């Protein structure tokens, strides 16, 4: 598909800016929290739209292609400390957590 500017990220940023700077000040105080939640959701959606999704395919491949089976193996202790793949799996889970936090809570990983 041939996209033209502005892209989804730009549209969300512009809409969020209008919400926070023009609409929010005009809203009654009891609606401010809801408006800020919408603004936060827009920021998350913009970061997700801008993120390269390649990490998901790579992570899934390292998990053997099935997240549920991978999770079950972790719960069963297959990757506990001292097992052959422990370090690899711990690094993978750290990478996945950081990629997800980059979208949902970037301030957390910036610390």
C-alpha positions in Angstrom: 0.0 0.0 0.0 1.3 3.4 -0.9 0.7 5.6 2.1 0.8 9.4 2.1 1.6 11.6 4.9 0.5 12.2 7.5 0.9 8.6 8.7 -1.0 7.1 11.7 1.6 8.1 14.1 1.4 11.8 13.0 -2.4 11.8 13.1 -2.5 10.3 16.6 0.1 12.9 17.8 -1.9 15.7 16.3 -5.2 14.5 17.8 -3.6 14.0 21.2 -2.1 17.5 21.1 -5.6 18.9 20.4 -7.1 16.9 23.1 -4.6 17.9 25.7 -4.1 21.5 24.8 -7.5 22.6 23.4 -10.2 20.3 24.7 -9.0 19.3 28.1 -8.8 22.9 29.5 -12.4 23.4 28.3 -13.8 20.2 30.0 -15.3 20.2 33.4 -12.9 19.0 36.1 -14.7 15.6 36.5 -14.0 14.8 32.9 -10.3 15.6 33.0 -9.2 12.1 34.1 -11.1 10.4 31.3 -9.6 12.8 28.8 -6.1 12.1 30.1 -6.8 8.4 29.8 -7.8 8.8 26.2 -4.6 10.9 25.6 -2.5 8.2 27.2 -4.2 5.5 25.0 -3.5 7.6 21.9 0.2 7.9 22.9 0.4 4.1 23.4 -1.3 3.5 20.0 1.1 5.9 18.3 4.2 4.2 19.8 2.8 0.8 18.8 2.2 2.1 15.2 5.8 3.4 15.1 7.4 0.3 16.5 9.1 -2.2 14.2 7.2 -5.5 14.7 10.2 -7.7 13.6 11.1 -8.3 17.2 7.8 -10.3 17.7 8.6 -12.8 14.9 12.1 -13.3 16.2 10.9 -13.7 19.8 8.2 -16.2 18.7 10.8 -18.2 16.8 13.0 -18.4 19.9 9.9 -19.6 21.8 9.5 -22.5 19.4 6.5 -20.9 17.6 4.0 -21.4 20.4 3.8 -19.0 23.3 1.5 -21.2 25.4 3.8 -24.2 25.1 6.8 -22.0 25.9 5.0 -20.6 29.0 4.0 -24.1 30.1 7.7 -25.2 29.8 8.7 -22.2 32.0 6.0 -23.1 34.6 7.3 -26.7 34.6 10.8 -25.6 35.3 12.3 -26.4 32.0 14.3 -23.2 32.0 15.0 -22.7 35.6 18.5 -21.6 36.7 21.0 -24.3 36.1 19.2 -25.7 33.0 20.9 -25.4 29.6 18.7 -22.7 28.1 18.2 -20.6 31.3 20.4 -17.7 30.2 19.0 -17.6 26.7 15.4 -17.7 27.9 16.0 -15.1 30.6 17.5 -12.8 28.0 14.6 -13.4 25.6 12.1 -12.6 28.3 14.0 -9.5 29.2 14.0 -8.4 25.6 10.3 -9.1 25.2 9.5 -7.1 28.3 11.6 -4.2 27.2 9.9 -4.1 23.8 6.5 -4.2 25.3 7.4 -1.5 27.9 8.7 0.7 25.1 5.1 0.9 23.9 3.1 0.8 27.1 5.4 2.4 29.7 8.5 3.9 28.1 9.3 5.9 31.3 9.8 2.7 33.2 12.6 1.5 30.9 14.2 4.9 30.7 15.2 4.8 34.3 
